[in-house]
């Protein structure tokens, strides 16, 4: 299940969300990013981007179950709406239809609270929006206790941060027994470069 949260209400409740804003007077982007304890770049082994995002969603759901997290909150780092762009690529169109079917209108720029059971499907659609540049903001997520922060980049990698030492120890233990693997050299790259996107 997806629950909409007003953007201002979300930012008042969850101070860990990164933000970007263009300052027209200085002609530069201003970025806020919270202090993090430790950062990780994670992926899962997959043959295609389609199977990759399905596996990533399942692993994220399993992680929330392990940590007894009922839901994650997702918010863009700019105030652009979730459905800001129209993309003709089939998977991105399906993702936008998914948002519409969950009553996420063309002007909604707030947060989405996503129940653990809905994470695999939500992550699949979010990943396609990100890969096709249909969602211009970086969509970050956190838990209700604000112990974790992350986002899935255009390559389908999970950029993950622990926000305190206690959670970091538990997170490392979880990663070691999960299907998550560390990205080599801690640098993003397109492991599915042979899969072209047209439309």
Secondary structure, DSSP 8 states (H G I E B T S, - for coil): -EEEE-HHHHHHH-TT--EEEEETTTTEEEEE----SEEEEEE---SSHHHHHHHHHHHHHHHHHHTT--EEEEEESSS--TT-----SHHHHHHHHHHHHTT--TT--SEEEEEGGGHHHHHHHHHHHHHTT-S-S-EEEE-TT--EEEEE-TTS-EEEEESSHHHHHHHHHHHHHSS-EE-GGG----TTTTS----
